[in-house]
Amino acid sequence: MKVKGLRWFIIGLIFLASVINYIDRSALAVMWGNENLPGSISYDLGLTTEHYGYILNIFMVAYALGQLFSGKLFDKVGTRLGYVISIGVWGLSSFLHSTVRGFIGLAFFRSTLGLSEAGNWPGGVKSNAEWFPIKERAIAQGLFNAGASIGSVVAPPFIAMIFVAYGWRTTFMIVGSFGLMWIIPWFLINKAGPKKHPWITEEEQKYILEGQSQSDRDASDDDKGLSLKEILSHKEAWAIVVGRFFLEPIWWLFVGWMPIYLFQVYNFDVKAVGMFAWVPYVGAAIGSIAGGYVSGQIIAKTNSIDKGRKTTILIGGIIMFLGLVATVLFGNTPERFVGIVFVVLFGFQFAIGNVQTLPSDLFNGKNVGSLAGLGGMVGVFSVIIMNFIVPIVSKVSYTPVFIAIAVFVPLGVGAIYYFAKEIKNVEE
């Protein structure tokens, strides 16, 4: 049996995994409630907002470490088995949230969820490097990232609906089962890489392999990957590490703090937040796909990976910067603020898909997961620092936060231009 466009089935499954990833991680926040709301997690377990803050940071630290660990794991065992391990553990962790009786149990399963969910990102980057020619990798990454945005849109109403009908314990069982069920089609469809897959057509195989770097074409399963020290000995690798340190907090600022901002500044209730908070993620989903498409078109017309990636990252950076400045100057109503954040997250995803593709542009497959995971870990630790600062600064005003994040944009984009003078495979 031969399947035309097999690579799109592979990225389709990874897109679905990203949707599941964000549904699983969002479930706790949606159902947390407070100690005065019967039926909520906080009420049933006797936990407070302070406990929630601890659990949030436990998840983020585990998520940061999981980026690095899972990157090495995927490089060692491959994307097929790596995804089975990653999504198997996070699906089981989410399911077992239903069994907890207090803070310790919840913190433990939240940490295993963070460790395993992190694998989705270096795994996706590595899979795209295997299954797509260079000119299509950014659009594949955009589709993959769009899954996170779609997950952020559908999670609150979907989880709330199940919660109202069945309660939070059953809800965790249901959403945790999604990841475990995902493994079945992944095993059936992703039998091997494009070099050996029995279902791939000769035309698609030729198209993928001829569109990859010589280093990728020459790579074999027996090749040994570089150590992180060896990877970082290449100046270009620092473009990803430093770039993501500055750019990652922009996404997470709005993911983690936008609902709180709407509560505090505009006195929203939960229903009003639910009506407004999903809108910017539509912009993010559009930006993910648009950024990949534009990058691919530039590469096809100029035959230059460097121009395709850098031009798209620069355009996304300009949109982000102007949007963040606008939050300070013009975001004085909730409608305006949410509309501006729509633009900011569009710009972020327009750029970040190309930033996340850089490891596969610079190194061959045996090192892609390691560098992607390291960049992700550094980015998340930057977010953790931000999460400590925002509550302190926001007691006076959120304006310094938006200004600081706006300054991060040229620093992140500039780091990519500075460290990666030309984006090309450094191992050739």
Sequence and secondary structure as in RCSB ss.txt:
>XXXX:A:sequence
MKVKGLRWFIIGLIFLASVINYIDRSALAVMWGNENLPGSISYDLGLTTEHYGYILNIFMVAYALGQLFSGKLFD
KVGTRLGYVISIGVWGLSSFLHSTVRGFIGLAFFRSTLGLSEAGNWPGGVKSNAEWFPIKERAIAQGLFNAGASI
GSVVAPPFIAMIFVAYGWRTTFMIVGSFGLMWIIPWFLINKAGPKKHPWITEEEQKYILEGQSQSDRDASDDDKG
LSLKEILSHKEAWAIVVGRFFLEPIWWLFVGWMPIYLFQVYNFDVKAVGMFAWVPYVGAAIGSIAGGYVSGQIIA
KTNSIDKGRKTTILIGGIIMFLGLVATVLFGNTPERFVGIVFVVLFGFQFAIGNVQTLPSDLFNGKNVGSLAGLG
GMVGVFSVIIMNFIVPIVSKVSYTPVFIAIAVFVPLGVGAIYYFAKEIKNVEE
>XXXX:A:secstr
  BTTHHHHHHHHHHHHHHHHHHHHHHHHHHH  TTSTTSHHHHHT  HHHHHHHHHHHHHHHHHHHHHHHHHHH
HH HHHHHHHHHHHHHHHHHHGGG  SHHHHHHHHHHHHHHHTTHHHHHHHHHHHHS HHHHHHHHHHHHHHHHH
HHHHHHHHHHHHHHHH HHHHHHHHHHHHHHHHHHHHHH  S TTT TTB HHHHHHHHHTS HHHHH  TT   
  HHHHHTSTTHHHHHHHHHHHHHHHHHHHHHHHHHHHHHH   HHHHHHHTTHHHHHHHHHHHHHHHHHHHHHH
HH  HHHHHHHHHHHHHHHHHHHHHHHHHT  SHHHHHHHHHHHHHHHHHHHHHHHHHHHHHS HHHHHHHHHHH
HHHHHHHHHHHHHHHHHHTTT SHHHHHHHHHHHHHHHHHHHHH SS S TT 
